Amino acid sequence: MHIGNTISLPTREVHISADDRRRHVYLVGMSGTGKSSLPTRMAADEIEDGDGLCFIGPHEGIARAGQTCGGVELEGGGAAA
């Protein structure tokens, strides 16, 4: 899965292998760098490919976005209030 490009020269593509995604993904970064949009996009790609996933996130907004990612309504998802 292509997740972006390096900002250093020469620019290179950055990928996460399917094997690495099966284990876990830990995202760290400064505000505004896509830490919330990347897992939502990754979940949508997994759903479109017919694969399963487990999404655990600390923020209610991203968990709720994950309930409908990829245009698919997911059962039992969402954050506790």
C-alpha positions as CSV (number, residue, x, y, z in Angstrom):
1,M,0.0,0.0,0.0
2,H,1.4,3.3,-1.1
3,I,1.1,5.8,1.8
4,G,3.1,8.8,0.5
5,N,6.4,10.1,-0.6
6,T,9.6,11.2,1.3
7,I,10.3,14.9,1.5
8,S,14.0,14.4,1.2
9,L,15.7,14.4,-2.2
10,P,15.6,12.2,-4.1
11,T,11.9,11.7,-3.5
12,R,10.9,8.1,-3.0
13,E,7.6,6.4,-2.5
14,V,6.8,5.0,1.0
15,H,4.8,1.7,1.2
16,I,3.5,-0.5,4.0
17,S,3.5,-4.2,3.1
18,A,0.4,-6.3,3.7
19,D,2.4,-8.5,6.1
20,D,3.3,-5.4,8.2
21,R,-0.4,-4.2,8.2
22,R,-1.5,-7.6,9.5
23,R,0.5,-7.2,12.6
24,H,0.0,-3.6,13.7
25,V,0.6,0.0,12.6
26,Y,1.7,2.7,15.0
27,L,1.5,6.3,13.7
28,V,3.4,9.2,15.2
29,G,3.8,12.7,13.8
30,M,3.2,16.4,14.2
31,S,-0.2,18.0,14.0
32,G,-1.6,18.2,10.5
33,T,0.6,15.4,9.0
34,G,-2.3,13.0,8.3
35,K,-2.2,10.7,11.4
36,S,-6.0,10.6,11.3
37,S,-6.6,10.5,7.6
38,L,-4.1,7.7,6.8
39,P,-5.7,5.0,9.0
40,T,-9.1,5.9,7.6
41,R,-7.8,5.6,4.0
42,M,-6.0,2.3,4.9
43,A,-9.2,0.9,6.4
44,A,-11.2,1.8,3.3
45,D,-8.5,0.1,1.1
46,E,-8.8,-3.1,3.3
47,I,-12.6,-3.1,3.0
48,E,-12.5,-2.5,-0.8
49,D,-10.0,-5.5,-1.1
50,G,-12.4,-7.7,0.9
51,D,-10.0,-8.0,3.8
52,G,-11.0,-7.7,7.5
53,L,-9.5,-5.2,10.0
54,C,-9.6,-4.1,13.6
55,F,-9.3,-0.4,14.2
56,I,-8.5,0.8,17.7
57,G,-8.1,4.6,18.1
58,P,-8.3,7.0,21.0
59,H,-10.3,9.7,19.3
60,E,-14.1,9.4,18.9
61,G,-14.1,11.4,15.6
62,I,-11.8,9.0,13.8
63,A,-13.6,6.0,15.2
64,R,-16.9,7.3,13.9
65,A,-15.4,8.1,10.5
66,G,-14.2,4.5,10.4
67,Q,-17.8,3.3,10.8
68,T,-18.6,4.3,7.3
69,C,-15.2,4.3,5.6
70,G,-15.2,3.1,2.0
71,G,-18.9,3.8,1.8
72,V,-19.6,0.7,3.9
73,E,-21.6,0.9,7.1
74,L,-19.8,-1.2,9.8
75,E,-21.6,-2.9,12.6
76,G,-20.8,-2.4,16.2
77,G,-18.1,0.2,15.6
78,G,-17.7,3.5,17.2
79,A,-16.2,5.0,20.3
80,A,-17.6,4.8,23.8
81,A,-19.2,8.1,24.9
